[in-house]
């Protein structure tokens, strides 16, 4: 179900005819939601649970903000 919703959202953003202003509004809303402390906490819990199940088999990638405000992906440090 989540995959369907994500696909729908991506399809809307990529195919929207509302123009750049609507796209920017969607991106701003996404960033507000993604950066909200409650969402960050839930994501941390989810990462911890997946980490317990997967162990060290799959490294996580953490989204961060660069100095220009754009998100970038950095590999998360792994324990030796």
ZAMARGU-4260 file (C-alpha; in steps of 0.2 Angstrom, whole numbers, plus 5000, padded with zeros to 4 digits):
<rodrens>
0) 5000/5000/5000 | 5014/5012/5004 | 5023/5008/4988 | 5007/5012/4978 | 5005/5029/4988
5) 5023/5033/4985 | 5021/5029/4966 | 5006/5039/4965 | 5014/5054/4973 | 5029/5053/4962
10) 5018/5051/4947 | 5009/5066/4951 | 5024/5077/4954 | 5032/5072/4938 | 5017/5073/4928
15) 5008/5088/4936 | 5003/5101/4923 | 5001/5114/4937 | 5019/5120/4934 | 5034/5124/4944
20) 5025/5133/4958 | 5015/5118/4962 | 5030/5107/4962 | 5039/5119/4974 | 5024/5118/4985
25) 5024/5099/4985 | 5043/5099/4989 | 5041/5111/5003 | 5027/5101/5011 | 5037/5085/5009
30) 5052/5093/5018 | 5041/5100/5032 | 5034/5083/5035 | 5050/5074/5033 | 5060/5086/5045
35) 5046/5085/5058 | 5053/5078/5075 | 5039/5065/5076 | 5042/5059/5059 | 5061/5058/5062
40) 5057/5049/5079 | 5046/5036/5070 | 5060/5034/5056 | 5073/5031/5069 | 5062/5017/5077
45) 5059/5009/5060 | 5077/5010/5056 | 5081/5002/5073 | 5069/4988/5070 | 5075/4984/5052
50) 5093/4985/5059 | 5088/4971/5072 | 5081/4960/5058 | 5094/4963/5045 | 5110/4965/5056
55) 5125/4972/5046 | 5119/4965/5029 | 5112/4982/5022 | 5120/4999/5026 | 5107/5013/5029
60) 5108/5029/5019 | 5104/5045/5028 | 5097/5060/5020 | 5105/5077/5025 | 5104/5095/5020
65) 5119/5103/5011 | 5124/5120/5014 | 5113/5125/4999 | 5098/5118/5007 | 5097/5103/4995
70) 5096/5085/5001 | 5110/5074/4998 | 5113/5056/5003 | 5128/5050/5013 | 5132/5033/5018
75) 5130/5030/5037 | 5145/5025/5046 | 5146/5007/5050 | 5152/4999/5066 | 5168/4988/5064
</rodrens>
